[in-house]
Amino acid sequence: PGRCNSMVKLHEQPPHPFFASYHALTLLALAVPFAVHQSLFIPGRNLPHCSRGVGKSSTNERTSSPFTANRALGRTRSFSRARIRCFSGGSSSSRSSSTRNATTPTTTSNDRNISKGMRKLQVLCLHGYTQSAKSFYKRTGAVRKACKSIAEFDYVDGPHVADANWLQRLHNSSSGLNSSHDIKSQEHGKTEQQQQLQLQQQLAWWNMEDRNSRPSVAVSYVGVEASMRKLETYIAEKGPFDGILGFSQGGAAAAVLCAQNPHSFKFAVIISGFVPRDEALLKCLEEARQPLALSGLQSLHVWGTKDTLVDNKRSRELLDYFGEAAKHFEHTGGHFVPSGGEFRRHLLRFITEESSQSPT
């Protein structure tokens, strides 16, 4: 009986203050994050897509789009996790680092280089025969997208209107009775004035003395001096340029410009280019063969195995003028600027090498 009475007295005594405060703090640590979490997730306030059927959300609200709502959701979750770590005994340094990791976007090496002050490379672009700055801009969208983080492209028009006889014949056949359905559909609805305006927008860096010839096989050119003067003036006004990119006749013009000014550019990208057969330009390239090789100019030469307008042999001959440092890329297409992933990656690697050497 004495032992039973002592046990009854023990249970009648109040709990020790230490255990009472410990239980209170435990309940507080569990209740406060839950209350904060519930207060931040009121339906219809932070997530407008949860309030469909209840009422229309205002179009002026910042959280009126699912993208904005997802950002609010990500911030709230990060805040809730940080609060839970706080009440579970995490240090302030660990909380701050985890919050930064949750909200800091990932950056590429190119983005980090630009953020450190490395300027983008400036590239001068020369279109092909019968093209223009506007049309060449449209045809090189994949190139610009691949290199947008490290380079900017500047397009310039040739000073001459392409006047080959076969262009007019091609225009007449495309609008005549014997034209194909695809070509007729393109010409359908155009007036004669619009068609003539389209012909006037087909530009060139030079024309052929024999107007029945084509740019890659003609042996005498007209208008080269005017084109070189225009390009030199354009570079003086808009430059300096780090690199030059040319396609077809524009590639040949880019090679001549590099030969005349070996130290004007750090790199050149020549797509479907060819050695000019005009005697004056050919002599210019021959005299500049050694200066080009010693200038440190890096060049990338691109051609397609199915190119029927510029033979691959002609493109390889042009590569030889740029010395042993010249590189090449061969694709399986025809006479156009390639846009495949392999070429974009190859071009980006080539220009990135120049970006890493470019001063701030």
C-alpha positions as a Markdown table, in Angstrom:
| # | Residue | x | y | z |
|---|---|---|---|---|
| 1 | Pro | 0.0 | 0.0 | 0.0 |
| 2 | Gly | 2.8 | 2.4 | 0.7 |
| 3 | Arg | 4.3 | 1.8 | -2.7 |
| 4 | Cys | 0.9 | 2.4 | -4.4 |
| 5 | Asn | 0.4 | 5.7 | -2.6 |
| 6 | Ser | 3.8 | 6.9 | -3.6 |
| 7 | Met | 3.0 | 6.2 | -7.3 |
| 8 | Val | -0.3 | 8.0 | -7.1 |
| 9 | Lys | 1.5 | 11.0 | -5.6 |
| 10 | Leu | 4.1 | 10.9 | -8.4 |
| 11 | His | 1.4 | 11.0 | -11.2 |
| 12 | Glu | -0.3 | 13.9 | -9.4 |
| 13 | Gln | 2.9 | 16.0 | -9.6 |
| 14 | Pro | 3.1 | 18.6 | -12.5 |
| 15 | Pro | 5.6 | 17.8 | -15.4 |
| 16 | His | 9.1 | 19.2 | -15.2 |
| 17 | Pro | 9.4 | 22.7 | -16.9 |
| 18 | Phe | 12.1 | 21.5 | -19.3 |
| 19 | Phe | 9.8 | 18.8 | -20.8 |
| 20 | Ala | 6.9 | 21.3 | -21.1 |
| 21 | Ser | 9.0 | 23.9 | -23.0 |
| 22 | Tyr | 10.5 | 21.2 | -25.3 |
| 23 | His | 7.0 | 19.9 | -26.3 |
| 24 | Ala | 5.8 | 23.5 | -26.9 |
| 25 | Leu | 8.8 | 24.3 | -29.2 |
| 26 | Thr | 8.3 | 21.1 | -31.1 |
| 27 | Leu | 4.6 | 21.9 | -31.8 |
| 28 | Leu | 5.6 | 25.4 | -32.8 |
| 29 | Ala | 8.2 | 24.2 | -35.3 |
| 30 | Leu | 5.7 | 22.0 | -37.0 |
| 31 | Ala | 2.8 | 24.4 | -36.9 |
| 32 | Val | 4.4 | 27.6 | -38.2 |
| 33 | Pro | 5.7 | 26.3 | -41.6 |
| 34 | Phe | 2.3 | 24.7 | -42.2 |
| 35 | Ala | 0.5 | 28.0 | -41.5 |
| 36 | Val | 2.8 | 29.9 | -43.7 |
| 37 | His | 2.4 | 27.4 | -46.5 |
| 38 | Gln | -1.4 | 27.5 | -46.3 |
| 39 | Ser | -1.4 | 31.3 | -46.2 |
| 40 | Leu | 0.7 | 31.5 | -49.4 |
| 41 | Phe | -1.5 | 29.1 | -51.4 |
| 42 | Ile | -4.9 | 30.8 | -51.3 |
| 43 | Pro | -6.9 | 29.5 | -54.3 |
| 44 | Gly | -7.5 | 32.2 | -56.9 |
| 45 | Arg | -4.8 | 34.6 | -55.6 |
| 46 | Asn | -1.4 | 33.2 | -56.6 |
| 47 | Leu | -2.5 | 30.6 | -59.2 |
| 48 | Pro | -5.1 | 32.1 | -61.5 |
| 49 | His | -5.6 | 28.8 | -63.4 |
| 50 | Cys | -6.9 | 27.2 | -60.1 |
| 51 | Ser | -9.8 | 29.7 | -60.1 |
| 52 | Arg | -11.4 | 28.6 | -63.3 |
| 53 | Gly | -15.1 | 28.2 | -62.9 |
| 54 | Val | -15.1 | 30.5 | -59.9 |
| 55 | Gly | -14.5 | 33.9 | -61.5 |
| 56 | Lys | -12.7 | 35.6 | -64.3 |
| 57 | Ser | -9.2 | 36.8 | -63.4 |
| 58 | Ser | -8.2 | 40.3 | -64.3 |
| 59 | Thr | -6.0 | 40.7 | -67.4 |
| 60 | Asn | -4.0 | 43.5 | -65.7 |
| 61 | Glu | -2.8 | 41.2 | -63.0 |
| 62 | Arg | 0.9 | 40.2 | -63.2 |
| 63 | Thr | 0.0 | 36.6 | -62.6 |
| 64 | Ser | -2.5 | 36.4 | -65.5 |
| 65 | Ser | -0.5 | 33.9 | -67.5 |
| 66 | Pro | 0.5 | 30.3 | -66.6 |
| 67 | Phe | 4.2 | 31.2 | -67.1 |
| 68 | Thr | 3.9 | 33.9 | -64.4 |
| 69 | Ala | 2.0 | 31.6 | -62.2 |
| 70 | Asn | 4.7 | 28.9 | -62.5 |
| 71 | Arg | 7.3 | 31.5 | -61.5 |
| 72 | Ala | 5.2 | 32.4 | -58.5 |
| 73 | Leu | 4.9 | 28.7 | -57.6 |
| 74 | Gly | 8.7 | 28.3 | -57.9 |
| 75 | Arg | 9.4 | 31.3 | -55.6 |
| 76 | Thr | 6.8 | 30.1 | -53.1 |
| 77 | Arg | 8.2 | 26.6 | -52.9 |
| 78 | Ser | 11.8 | 27.9 | -52.5 |
| 79 | Phe | 10.6 | 30.2 | -49.7 |
| 80 | Ser | 8.7 | 27.4 | -48.0 |
| 81 | Arg | 11.8 | 25.1 | -48.2 |
| 82 | Ala | 14.0 | 27.8 | -46.7 |
| 83 | Arg | 11.5 | 28.4 | -43.9 |
| 84 | Ile | 11.4 | 24.7 | -43.1 |
| 85 | Arg | 15.2 | 24.5 | -43.0 |
| 86 | Cys | 15.1 | 27.5 | -40.6 |
| 87 | Phe | 12.8 | 25.8 | -38.2 |
| 88 | Ser | 14.6 | 22.5 | -38.4 |
| 89 | Gly | 17.9 | 23.9 | -37.2 |
| 90 | Gly | 19.6 | 24.6 | -40.6 |
| 91 | Ser | 22.3 | 27.3 | -40.5 |
| 92 | Ser | 21.8 | 30.7 | -42.2 |
| 93 | Ser | 24.6 | 30.1 | -44.6 |
| 94 | Ser | 23.1 | 26.9 | -45.9 |
| 95 | Arg | 19.7 | 28.6 | -46.2 |
| 96 | Ser | 21.1 | 31.4 | -48.3 |
| 97 | Ser | 23.1 | 29.1 | -50.6 |
| 98 | Ser | 20.2 | 26.8 | -51.2 |
| 99 | Thr | 17.9 | 29.8 | -52.0 |
| 100 | Arg | 20.4 | 31.1 | -54.5 |
| 101 | Asn | 20.7 | 27.7 | -56.2 |
| 102 | Ala | 17.0 | 27.5 | -56.5 |
| 103 | Thr | 16.6 | 30.9 | -58.1 |
| 104 | Thr | 19.8 | 31.5 | -60.2 |
| 105 | Pro | 19.4 | 30.5 | -63.9 |
| 106 | Thr | 22.0 | 28.4 | -65.5 |
| 107 | Thr | 24.4 | 30.1 | -67.9 |
| 108 | Thr | 26.6 | 28.8 | -70.7 |
| 109 | Ser | 30.3 | 29.5 | -71.1 |
| 110 | Asn | 29.6 | 31.9 | -74.0 |
| 111 | Asp | 27.1 | 33.9 | -71.8 |
| 112 | Arg | 29.6 | 34.0 | -69.0 |
| 113 | Asn | 32.3 | 35.3 | -71.4 |
| 114 | Ile | 30.0 | 38.1 | -72.6 |
| 115 | Ser | 28.9 | 39.0 | -69.1 |
| 116 | Lys | 32.6 | 39.4 | -68.3 |
| 117 | Gly | 32.9 | 42.1 | -70.9 |
| 118 | Met | 33.9 | 40.2 | -74.1 |
| 119 | Arg | 32.3 | 42.0 | -77.0 |
| 120 | Lys | 30.5 | 40.1 | -79.8 |
| 121 | Leu | 32.4 | 39.6 | -83.0 |
| 122 | Gln | 31.3 | 41.7 | -86.0 |
| 123 | Val | 30.9 | 39.8 | -89.2 |
| 124 | Leu | 30.5 | 41.3 | -92.7 |
| 125 | Cys | 28.2 | 39.3 | -95.0 |
| 126 | Leu | 28.4 | 39.3 | -98.8 |
| 127 | His | 25.5 | 37.8 | -100.8 |
| 128 | Gly | 25.7 | 35.7 | -103.9 |
| 129 | Tyr | 24.9 | 36.6 | -107.5 |
| 130 | Thr | 21.2 | 37.6 | -108.1 |
| 131 | Gln | 20.7 | 37.9 | -104.3 |
| 132 | Ser | 20.6 | 41.0 | -102.0 |
| 133 | Ala | 21.4 | 41.8 | -98.4 |
| 134 | Lys | 17.7 | 41.2 | -97.5 |
| 135 | Ser | 17.4 | 37.8 | -99.2 |
| 136 | Phe | 20.8 | 36.7 | -97.9 |
| 137 | Tyr | 19.7 | 37.6 | -94.4 |
| 138 | Lys | 16.7 | 35.3 | -94.7 |
| 139 | Arg | 18.8 | 32.5 | -96.1 |
| 140 | Thr | 21.3 | 32.6 | -93.2 |
| 141 | Gly | 18.8 | 32.5 | -90.2 |
| 142 | Ala | 20.3 | 29.2 | -88.9 |
| 143 | Val | 23.8 | 30.6 | -89.0 |
| 144 | Arg | 22.8 | 33.7 | -87.0 |
| 145 | Lys | 20.9 | 31.6 | -84.5 |
| 146 | Ala | 23.8 | 29.3 | -83.9 |
| 147 | Cys | 26.2 | 32.2 | -83.3 |
| 148 | Lys | 24.0 | 34.8 | -81.8 |
| 149 | Ser | 25.7 | 34.6 | -78.4 |
| 150 | Ile | 29.2 | 35.5 | -79.8 |
| 151 | Ala | 28.7 | 37.2 | -83.1 |
| 152 | Glu | 26.6 | 39.9 | -84.9 |
| 153 | Phe | 26.2 | 39.8 | -88.7 |
| 154 | Asp | 26.1 | 42.9 | -91.0 |
| 155 | Tyr | 24.7 | 42.5 | -94.5 |
| 156 | Val | 25.5 | 44.8 | -97.4 |
| 157 | Asp | 24.1 | 45.1 | -100.9 |
| 158 | Gly | 26.2 | 44.7 | -104.1 |
| 159 | Pro | 26.4 | 47.9 | -106.2 |
| 160 | His | 25.3 | 46.3 | -109.5 |
| 161 | Val | 22.0 | 44.9 | -110.8 |
| 162 | Ala | 22.6 | 41.4 | -112.2 |
| 163 | Asp | 22.2 | 41.7 | -116.0 |
| 164 | Ala | 22.9 | 38.2 | -117.4 |
| 165 | Asn | 20.8 | 37.4 | -120.5 |
| 166 | Trp | 19.8 | 34.0 | -119.0 |
| 167 | Leu | 18.1 | 35.8 | -116.1 |
| 168 | Gln | 15.6 | 37.5 | -118.5 |
| 169 | Arg | 15.1 | 34.2 | -120.3 |
| 170 | Leu | 14.5 | 32.4 | -117.0 |
| 171 | His | 12.0 | 35.1 | -116.0 |
| 172 | Asn | 10.2 | 34.8 | -119.3 |
| 173 | Ser | 10.0 | 31.0 | -119.1 |
| 174 | Ser | 8.7 | 31.1 | -115.6 |
| 175 | Ser | 5.8 | 33.3 | -116.6 |
| 176 | Gly | 5.1 | 31.7 | -119.9 |
| 177 | Leu | 2.9 | 28.8 | -121.0 |
| 178 | Asn | 5.6 | 26.2 | -120.8 |
| 179 | Ser | 6.6 | 26.9 | -117.2 |
| 180 | Ser | 6.1 | 24.4 | -114.4 |
| 181 | His | 3.2 | 24.5 | -112.0 |
| 182 | Asp | 5.4 | 25.5 | -109.1 |
| 183 | Ile | 7.0 | 28.4 | -110.9 |
| 184 | Lys | 3.7 | 29.6 | -112.3 |
| 185 | Ser | 2.2 | 29.5 | -108.8 |
| 186 | Gln | 5.0 | 31.8 | -107.6 |
| 187 | Glu | 4.4 | 34.3 | -110.4 |
| 188 | His | 0.6 | 34.1 | -110.3 |
| 189 | Gly | -0.9 | 37.5 | -109.3 |
| 190 | Lys | 2.2 | 39.6 | -110.0 |
| 191 | Thr | 1.9 | 42.4 | -112.4 |
| 192 | Glu | 4.6 | 43.0 | -115.0 |
| 193 | Gln | 5.8 | 46.0 | -113.0 |
| 194 | Gln | 6.2 | 43.9 | -109.9 |
| 195 | Gln | 8.2 | 41.3 | -111.8 |
| 196 | Gln | 10.5 | 43.9 | -113.3 |
| 197 | Leu | 11.0 | 45.3 | -109.8 |
| 198 | Gln | 11.9 | 41.8 | -108.6 |
| 199 | Leu | 14.6 | 41.6 | -111.3 |
| 200 | Gln | 16.0 | 44.9 | -110.3 |
| 201 | Gln | 16.4 | 43.6 | -106.7 |
| 202 | Gln | 18.7 | 40.8 | -108.0 |
| 203 | Leu | 22.1 | 42.3 | -107.3 |
| 204 | Ala | 25.7 | 41.4 | -108.0 |
| 205 | Trp | 29.3 | 42.3 | -107.0 |
| 206 | Trp | 30.2 | 42.2 | -110.7 |
| 207 | Asn | 28.7 | 41.2 | -114.0 |
| 208 | Met | 30.1 | 39.1 | -116.8 |
| 209 | Glu | 31.5 | 40.8 | -119.9 |
| 210 | Asp | 29.9 | 37.9 | -121.8 |
| 211 | Arg | 26.3 | 38.3 | -120.6 |
| 212 | Asn | 25.5 | 34.7 | -121.8 |
| 213 | Ser | 28.0 | 33.3 | -119.3 |
| 214 | Arg | 27.7 | 32.4 | -115.6 |
| 215 | Pro | 29.7 | 33.9 | -112.7 |
| 216 | Ser | 31.7 | 30.7 | -112.0 |
| 217 | Val | 32.8 | 30.1 | -115.6 |
| 218 | Ala | 33.1 | 33.7 | -117.0 |
| 219 | Val | 36.7 | 34.8 | -117.8 |
| 220 | Ser | 36.1 | 38.6 | -117.8 |
| 221 | Tyr | 34.2 | 40.7 | -115.3 |
| 222 | Val | 32.7 | 44.2 | -115.3 |
| 223 | Gly | 32.3 | 46.4 | -112.2 |
| 224 | Val | 34.8 | 44.8 | -109.8 |
| 225 | Glu | 36.5 | 48.1 | -109.0 |
| 226 | Ala | 33.3 | 49.8 | -108.0 |
| 227 | Ser | 32.4 | 46.9 | -105.6 |
| 228 | Met | 35.8 | 47.0 | -103.9 |
| 229 | Arg | 35.6 | 50.7 | -103.4 |
| 230 | Lys | 32.1 | 50.4 | -101.9 |
| 231 | Leu | 33.2 | 47.6 | -99.5 |
| 232 | Glu | 36.3 | 49.6 | -98.4 |
| 233 | Thr | 34.2 | 52.6 | -97.8 |
| 234 | Tyr | 31.6 | 50.5 | -95.9 |
| 235 | Ile | 34.2 | 49.0 | -93.7 |
| 236 | Ala | 35.7 | 52.4 | -92.9 |
| 237 | Glu | 32.3 | 53.7 | -91.9 |
| 238 | Lys | 30.7 | 50.7 | -90.2 |
| 239 | Gly | 33.8 | 48.8 | -89.1 |
| 240 | Pro | 36.0 | 47.5 | -87.9 |
| 241 | Phe | 34.9 | 43.9 | -88.6 |
| 242 | Asp | 36.4 | 40.8 | -87.1 |
| 243 | Gly | 35.3 | 38.5 | -89.9 |
| 244 | Ile | 33.8 | 38.2 | -93.3 |
| 245 | Leu | 31.3 | 35.7 | -94.6 |
| 246 | Gly | 30.6 | 35.3 | -98.3 |
| 247 | Phe | 28.4 | 32.9 | -100.4 |
| 248 | Ser | 29.2 | 32.0 | -104.1 |
| 249 | Gln | 30.1 | 35.2 | -105.9 |
| 250 | Gly | 30.1 | 36.9 | -102.5 |
| 251 | Gly | 32.7 | 34.2 | -101.4 |
| 252 | Ala | 34.9 | 35.0 | -104.3 |
| 253 | Ala | 34.5 | 38.8 | -103.6 |
| 254 | Ala | 35.4 | 38.1 | -99.9 |
| 255 | Ala | 38.6 | 36.3 | -101.0 |
| 256 | Val | 39.6 | 39.2 | -103.2 |
| 257 | Leu | 38.9 | 41.7 | -100.4 |
| 258 | Cys | 41.1 | 39.6 | -98.0 |
| 259 | Ala | 43.8 | 39.4 | -100.6 |
| 260 | Gln | 43.9 | 43.2 | -101.0 |
| 261 | Asn | 43.7 | 43.8 | -97.3 |
| 262 | Pro | 45.2 | 40.7 | -95.5 |
| 263 | His | 45.1 | 42.3 | -92.0 |
| 264 | Ser | 41.6 | 43.7 | -92.2 |
| 265 | Phe | 39.9 | 40.5 | -90.9 |
| 266 | Lys | 40.7 | 37.8 | -88.3 |
| 267 | Phe | 38.7 | 35.1 | -90.0 |
| 268 | Ala | 36.8 | 34.4 | -93.2 |
| 269 | Val | 33.9 | 31.9 | -93.9 |
| 270 | Ile | 33.6 | 31.2 | -97.6 |
| 271 | Ile | 30.6 | 29.1 | -98.7 |
| 272 | Ser | 30.5 | 27.7 | -102.2 |
| 273 | Gly | 33.3 | 30.1 | -103.2 |
| 274 | Phe | 35.5 | 29.8 | -106.3 |
| 275 | Val | 38.7 | 31.2 | -107.7 |
| 276 | Pro | 37.8 | 34.2 | -110.0 |
| 277 | Arg | 38.9 | 33.6 | -113.7 |
| 278 | Asp | 39.2 | 37.2 | -114.5 |
| 279 | Glu | 42.8 | 37.9 | -115.2 |
| 280 | Ala | 43.1 | 41.0 | -112.9 |
| 281 | Leu | 41.5 | 39.2 | -109.9 |
| 282 | Leu | 43.5 | 36.0 | -110.5 |
| 283 | Lys | 46.7 | 38.0 | -110.5 |
| 284 | Cys | 45.6 | 39.7 | -107.2 |
| 285 | Leu | 45.1 | 36.3 | -105.5 |
| 286 | Glu | 48.4 | 35.0 | -106.8 |
| 287 | Glu | 50.3 | 37.9 | -105.5 |
| 288 | Ala | 48.6 | 37.7 | -102.1 |
| 289 | Arg | 49.1 | 33.9 | -101.7 |
| 290 | Gln | 52.1 | 34.3 | -99.4 |
| 291 | Pro | 50.9 | 37.4 | -97.5 |
| 292 | Leu | 47.6 | 35.6 | -96.8 |
| 293 | Ala | 49.4 | 32.6 | -95.5 |
| 294 | Leu | 51.5 | 34.8 | -93.2 |
| 295 | Ser | 48.8 | 37.2 | -92.1 |
| 296 | Gly | 47.3 | 34.8 | -89.5 |
| 297 | Leu | 43.9 | 35.0 | -91.1 |
| 298 | Gln | 41.9 | 31.9 | -90.3 |
| 299 | Ser | 39.5 | 30.7 | -93.0 |
| 300 | Leu | 36.7 | 28.1 | -93.2 |
| 301 | His | 35.7 | 26.9 | -96.6 |
| 302 | Val | 32.4 | 25.2 | -97.1 |
| 303 | Trp | 31.0 | 23.4 | -100.2 |
| 304 | Gly | 28.3 | 20.8 | -101.0 |
| 305 | Thr | 29.0 | 17.5 | -102.8 |
| 306 | Lys | 25.9 | 18.0 | -104.9 |
| 307 | Asp | 26.7 | 21.5 | -106.0 |
| 308 | Thr | 26.2 | 21.8 | -109.8 |
| 309 | Leu | 26.8 | 25.5 | -110.1 |
| 310 | Val | 30.2 | 25.7 | -108.5 |
| 311 | Asp | 32.4 | 22.6 | -108.9 |
| 312 | Asn | 34.0 | 21.4 | -105.7 |
| 313 | Lys | 37.4 | 21.5 | -107.4 |
| 314 | Arg | 37.0 | 25.3 | -107.8 |
| 315 | Ser | 36.2 | 25.7 | -104.1 |
| 316 | Arg | 39.3 | 23.6 | -103.1 |
| 317 | Glu | 41.5 | 25.7 | -105.3 |
| 318 | Leu | 40.3 | 28.8 | -103.4 |
| 319 | Leu | 41.2 | 27.1 | -100.1 |
| 320 | Asp | 44.8 | 26.6 | -101.2 |
| 321 | Tyr | 45.3 | 30.4 | -101.4 |
| 322 | Phe | 44.8 | 30.8 | -97.7 |
| 323 | Gly | 47.7 | 28.6 | -96.6 |
| 324 | Glu | 47.9 | 25.5 | -94.4 |
| 325 | Ala | 45.8 | 27.0 | -91.6 |
| 326 | Ala | 42.7 | 26.9 | -93.9 |
| 327 | Lys | 39.9 | 24.6 | -92.8 |
| 328 | His | 37.0 | 23.1 | -94.7 |
| 329 | Phe | 33.6 | 21.6 | -94.2 |
| 330 | Glu | 31.9 | 19.4 | -96.8 |
| 331 | His | 28.1 | 18.8 | -96.7 |
| 332 | Thr | 25.9 | 16.6 | -98.8 |
| 333 | Gly | 23.7 | 19.3 | -100.2 |
| 334 | Gly | 23.9 | 21.6 | -103.3 |
| 335 | His | 24.5 | 25.3 | -103.9 |
| 336 | Phe | 23.2 | 26.8 | -100.7 |
| 337 | Val | 24.2 | 27.8 | -97.2 |
| 338 | Pro | 23.8 | 24.7 | -95.1 |
| 339 | Ser | 21.6 | 24.8 | -92.0 |
| 340 | Gly | 22.1 | 21.3 | -90.5 |
| 341 | Gly | 23.1 | 20.8 | -86.9 |
| 342 | Glu | 26.5 | 19.4 | -87.8 |
| 343 | Phe | 27.4 | 22.5 | -89.8 |
| 344 | Arg | 26.1 | 24.9 | -87.1 |
| 345 | Arg | 28.2 | 23.2 | -84.5 |
| 346 | His | 31.3 | 23.2 | -86.7 |
| 347 | Leu | 30.8 | 26.9 | -87.5 |
| 348 | Leu | 30.2 | 27.8 | -83.8 |
| 349 | Arg | 33.4 | 26.0 | -82.8 |
| 350 | Phe | 35.3 | 27.9 | -85.5 |
| 351 | Ile | 34.0 | 31.3 | -84.5 |
| 352 | Thr | 34.3 | 30.6 | -80.8 |
| 353 | Glu | 38.1 | 30.1 | -81.3 |
| 354 | Glu | 38.2 | 33.6 | -82.6 |
| 355 | Ser | 35.9 | 34.9 | -79.9 |
| 356 | Ser | 38.3 | 33.6 | -77.2 |
| 357 | Gln | 41.1 | 35.6 | -78.8 |
| 358 | Ser | 39.1 | 38.8 | -79.4 |
| 359 | Pro | 39.9 | 41.7 | -77.1 |
| 360 | Thr | 37.3 | 43.2 | -74.8 |
